[in-house]
């Protein structure tokens, strides 16, 4: 059982590889839902009116923001090989 002082991560580390898995908390799910809503919601406005390059830049900015939130609120990233060492 985690102690009261342990940090509650929104995004747990993947068991294999590098990065984060699906969200663990409602805040993580909210961040992911907002990301997809903004990404899909921008299609009719940015893609049609400005062009596909602008939409790619928009999705890139959203993705960098999502990665930054994962970095701040997720478990520290490192390469993992399953449950070795446990």
N, C-alpha and C positions, 0 to 999 in steps of 0.2 A: 504494500500500500504506500503511495507517495506521501511524503511528509508535507506539512503545511507550508514549508518554505521552498519546496521544489517548484520549479517553473513548469507551468502548464503549456505545452507546445500546441499550437494550432495545427501544425503539419508535422506528422511523425516521419522519421527517416525511413527510407525504403530498406527492406531486409537484404536485398541484393542490389549492388550497384551504387551509384552516387545520386543523391537528390532526395526528394520528398515523395511520400505516398499520398493517398487520399486524406483529406482533412480529418482531424480527430474531434474537433469542437464545432459548435454552431457558428462561431466567428469565422473559422476556416471555410466552412461551407458557404457562408454569406459572401466572403471575399471571392470565392470561386464562382458563385452564381452571378455576382456583379460583373466579374471579368467577362463571362460568357454573354451576359446581357448587353454589356457595352460593345463587345466585339460584334455580335450579331446585329445589334441595334444600329451600329454605324454603317452597315452595308448600304441601306437606301440613301443615306445622307451624304456620305463621303465618296463611296464608290461611283455612284451615278453622276454626281454633280462635279466632282473635282478630277477623278481619275483613279486608276488602280494603284499607281505609285503612292498617292496620298493615303489610300486605305492601308497599304502595306506599312507605311510609316506609323499610322494610327495603331494598327495591331502590334507593331514593334514596341511602341511606347507603352501600350497596355501590358504587353508581355514582360517588359523590363520592370514595370511596377509590380506585377504579380510575383516575379522572382525576388524583388527586393523585400516584399512582404513575407515571402517564404523564408528568406534569409534572416529577417528580424524576428519572426514569430515561430519559426520551425526549429527542429532539432539541428544541431550543428552538422553541416554536410561533411561526409568523408566516405571513402570507398568501403563498402560492407560486403561480407561474404556469408551472410546468413547468421546463424546463432553460434558461430565459433567463439570460444572464450567464455561462454556462459555456463 
